[in-house]
Amino acid sequence: MDITPEIIKSCISDDRKAINLLYEYGFKLLMPVCFRYNKNEGDARAAYNKGFMKILKGLPKLEENTNFNAWSRRIMTNSLIDDYRKNKKYNERIQKSDSDSELDFYSTGTENEAESNLGMENILFLIKELPAATSCVFNLYVIDGYSHKEIAEQLEMSEGTSKWHLSTARKMLREKLDRLENQNQRMVI
């Protein structure tokens, strides 16, 4: 099913059936995005609802030839970033402790055999176990394709801090993946 211009016009006119249809469509499309940035289902649902309201408010400005899926995904990601910024004082504060050479090493792409052997669902579960700021930077950089400069601007941190969080995320994930791989090898033996 695609979202047609008629459905969007009905939503703008406050047609409850059309809004419900858009909500259900968006839920399937955008909940995976919300889960990447939240550690539990309740928080992910709350984030989806908040983002969905922003999508509804933005529908009158949506141009007819705009790709709804891409547009709504961007609105949701920006909403999640806004939530992160609002809750920043509650998020974990981490001081920069790695050297620049370590940051460069861990912020470049590496191939990890464990990652290719694990399913995406397991990797997303491991990402949720990361500290909030580290998980957010990892999602924005690796999954959503933001640059460190963009992340720094969005999350109100320095580029170095963004690189540090990415480095930390990769180290933590590598350790978790190594542990899982060792457990899997012991189960086979």
SVG drawing of the C-alpha trace seen along z (x, -y; Angstrom):
<svg xmlns="http://www.w3.org/2000/svg" viewBox="-13 -24 60 54">
<polyline fill="none" stroke="black" stroke-width="0.4" points="0.0,0.0 1.2,-3.5 0.1,-6.8 -1.8,-8.6 -2.3,-12.3 -6.0,-11.7 -5.1,-10.1 -2.8,-13.0 -5.6,-15.5 -8.1,-13.6 -5.6,-13.7 -5.2,-17.5 -9.0,-17.7 -8.9,-15.9 -10.6,-12.6 -10.1,-10.2 -10.1,-7.1 -7.4,-8.5 -5.3,-9.6 -5.7,-6.0 -4.6,-4.6 -1.6,-6.9 -0.8,-6.0 -0.8,-2.3 1.2,-2.7 3.7,-4.9 3.9,-2.5 5.2,0.2 7.6,-2.1 8.9,-4.2 8.9,-2.0 12.2,-0.3 13.7,-3.8 12.3,-4.6 13.6,-1.3 17.1,-2.1 17.1,-5.2 15.2,-3.8 16.0,-1.0 12.5,0.3 9.2,0.6 7.4,-1.9 9.9,-4.6 9.9,-3.7 6.1,-4.0 6.1,-7.3 8.7,-8.6 6.7,-7.3 3.6,-9.1 5.4,-12.4 7.0,-12.1 3.7,-11.1 2.2,-14.3 5.0,-16.3 4.3,-14.4 0.6,-15.3 1.4,-19.0 3.8,-19.0 1.4,-17.4 0.0,-20.8 3.5,-21.8 4.2,-18.5 4.6,-19.0 2.6,-16.5 5.6,-15.0 7.6,-14.4 8.4,-10.8 6.3,-10.4 8.4,-7.5 11.7,-9.5 10.1,-12.7 8.4,-11.0 11.6,-9.1 13.5,-12.4 10.8,-14.0 10.9,-11.0 14.8,-11.1 14.7,-14.8 12.1,-14.3 14.3,-11.7 17.3,-14.0 15.1,-16.8 14.1,-14.4 17.8,-13.5 18.7,-17.2 15.8,-17.9 17.0,-14.9 20.6,-15.6 21.1,-16.7 19.8,-13.2 22.0,-11.3 25.4,-10.0 28.2,-12.5 31.5,-10.9 34.8,-12.7 37.1,-12.4 39.9,-10.0 41.1,-8.3 43.9,-9.7 43.3,-11.0 45.0,-8.0 42.6,-5.6 39.7,-7.8 40.9,-7.6 41.3,-3.8 38.0,-3.1 36.0,-5.6 37.0,-4.0 35.0,-1.1 36.2,2.4 34.9,5.8 33.9,8.0 33.0,11.7 30.8,11.8 28.6,9.0 28.0,10.9 27.2,14.1 24.7,12.4 21.3,11.3 20.4,7.6 17.9,8.1 20.7,9.3 23.0,6.4 20.2,3.9 19.7,5.5 23.4,5.0 23.2,1.4 20.3,0.8 22.6,1.9 25.0,-1.0 24.9,-4.2 22.3,-6.6 24.6,-9.2 26.9,-6.5 24.0,-4.6 22.6,-7.8 25.9,-8.8 26.4,-5.2 22.9,-5.1 23.2,-8.6 26.7,-7.8 26.5,-4.1 22.8,-3.6 21.5,-7.0 24.6,-8.2 25.2,-11.5 28.7,-13.0 30.5,-13.8 30.0,-17.5 26.2,-17.0 26.0,-14.9 27.9,-17.4 25.6,-20.2 22.4,-18.1 23.4,-16.8 25.2,-20.0 28.6,-18.4 32.0,-18.7 33.1,-16.6 35.7,-15.0 33.1,-14.0 31.0,-12.5 34.1,-10.5 34.7,-9.4 31.2,-8.1 31.5,-6.2 34.8,-4.8 33.4,-3.7 30.4,-2.2 32.5,-0.2 34.8,1.0 31.8,2.0 30.0,3.7 33.2,5.5 33.6,6.9 30.0,8.0 30.2,9.6 33.4,11.4 31.7,12.7 28.7,13.9 31.0,15.6 32.9,17.4 29.6,18.5 28.4,19.8 31.7,21.7 31.4,23.3 27.8,24.4 29.0,26.0 31.7,28.0"/>
</svg>
